[in-house]
Amino acid sequence: MSPRELVGRVGFYVLIAVITAFMALPVLWLLLAPFDRTPTLTTSLPEWTWQNFAGLLDNPYALASLGNSVLLALGSMVVVTVLGALAAYALSRVRIPGRDGLLYALLLLSSIVTGTAAMVPIFLLMFELNLIDSQLGVVLVLSGGLLPAAIFILKDFMDATPRSYEESARVFGAGPLQILRDIVLPVVRPGIATIAVWTVVNVWGNFLTPFILLRSPDKSPAAVVLYTFYTEGGQADLGLISAFSLLYSIPVVAMYVFVNRRYGFRFHGGIKR
Amino acid sequence: MALTTSPPADLAPAREAATDAAGLGRVRASAFVVPALVLIAIFLVYPALWTLYLGLTNYRLTGIAAARPQFVGLDNYVRALRDPEFLNSLWLTLLYVIGSAVIGQSILGFVLAATLRTVPRVVRGVVEAFVMLAWILPSSVVAFLWIALLDRDSGTVNALLGTPGMAWLLEYPMLSIIVFNTWRGTAFSMLLFSAALNAVPPSQLETARMVGASGWQQLRDVVFPHIRGHVLTNLLLISLWTFNDFAPYLITAGGPDNRSEILPVFVYESAIFDGQLGFGTAISLLMLLINLVLAVVYLRLLRERRS
């Protein structure tokens, strides 16, 4: 290796080290502070303890808010997967006039009408429908936003399943609903699982919609409650914030790892949030 | 055998039957599609269309205008264009999108995609894990991580840089949220560019190297033509997402003195917080239009590439 190449190689690894430090630095606090007896804002090696997690039990909102997050996430997951799968199946199998145009229009719409850009009309709509401070309202709004992309992806999965299974089932006298339940659903299960996880991750992390639509702290999900922990006046309780942040983050990371292991990372174009 | 000999005219109905393999029929198919469409219509389409009307009224949440909102024509729009706070917000949004998405995320993402190809597997795994973590952690969590990182008295950045007492979020609020969003969203560009770089034929790079092309020339003349489509796709998507990003609110709440008040925060402050729903809707409509332009260009691009 010539000196010039050596310098280049060293420079290359310095670059990677700097980028890695930049990416890792903010996260280290999340990994260390929850286990520190006296957590500060500075990232440092902890004096090991579990007491911060025990402290979560004393806070009236912490665990309840995780329950609310589960409720919102599972509620939206059920709505999106059930309605999405039914619609995708019908659109995949029956020729409805203007189908492709409709799908494109919906997909376009869902990327335009984001929770942020449409926060005012959505807030007003929920106000008029008397769905402010209702968890059902949050589930409906979030599901409405996620459905178009869910239908689009599920239709891809449905299109890829062979029709001969359904035809033979029909020959043996199975009805359409039976076929859907016993033949199609098992075959497209990876697609449904992807959509289910994707919905849960989206809803779990969503801050703005519940922040705007929910009023009572005892109905708020973890995203909003965590925010109030560090913005309400007085000294921030770093033990509580760090332990709660970690507990609240684990499910998303776990689901990501699960999907990645099981199905590999799927690249679905403009579909993340 | 019968099929191959029958005239094409008989083929059409046969094929149609084959599409509806489960014997769903149009009526049942519609019953399957309608619930999803109703939900989408009420909670996605209707709010979007409603902004067209609401932006022309003086709708407020409380007071007289709440009971009987009046039609005020284009007043909200005229007011917005004269409002220095709105124009400031528009400018900050442009800085935010260009700084963190167009420059920050795409360059860092490309550098990561290009460099990680040649490093040992373990290094690659570790770096990618942190990049992905930044992307998938919930925004209320990452917002606090950055508040802690940039804290004036005990933030890790001040400890590392030897700048004790520097209040980054107060002195440089825009720079802070731009760096934050670069960190937050780089994963997408990295993933997209690594996929794209796999499509560059190694033989072409080999040839370029043999004729003595420099690294930059290889990048410009060999790599770039192959990934041009990906670069555009990436730019449009990350711009769209960054433009609709509410996370900076969790870090700076638009402050100090509106110095980091990007459009989403501006809409929230004026419509939901101050209750000027008509005015806020007018700004929302503008955001929807910008989203529309970005999304239409993106879909066009996709279609062109497919055909």
Interface residues (C-beta under 8 A of the other chain):
Chain A: F12 L15 I16 I19 T20 F22 M23 A24 L25 P26 V27 L28 W29 L30 T40 L41 T42 T43 V79 L83 G84 L86 A87 Y89 A90 L91 R93 V94 R95 I96 Y104 L106 L107 L108 L109 S110 S111 I112 V113 T114 G115 T116 A117 A118 M119 V120 P121 I122 F123 L124 L125 F127 L140 V141 S143 G144 G145 L147 P148 I151 R163 S164 E166 E167 A169 R170 P176 I179 L180 V184 V201 W204 G205 F207 L208 I212 A222 A223 V224 L226 Y227 Y230 I241 S245 Y248 S249 V252 V253 Y256 F265 F267 G269 G270 K272 R273
Chain B: E16 A18 T19 D20 A21 A22 G23 L24 G25 R26 R28 A29 S30 F32 V33 P35 A36 L37 L39 I40 I42 F43 L44 V45 Y46 P47 A48 W50 T51 L54 Y59 L61 L108 V111 L112 T115 L116 V119 V123 V126 V127 F130 V131 M132 L133 A134 I136 L137 P138 S139 S140 V141 V142 A143 F144 L145 W146 I147 A148 L149 D151 D153 S154 G155 T156 V157 A159 W183 T186 F188 L191 L192 A195 T233 L237 L240 W241 N244 D245 F246 A247 L250 P264 V267 Y268 A271 I272 L277 G280 T281 S284 M287 L288 N291 L292 A295 V296 Y298 L299 L302
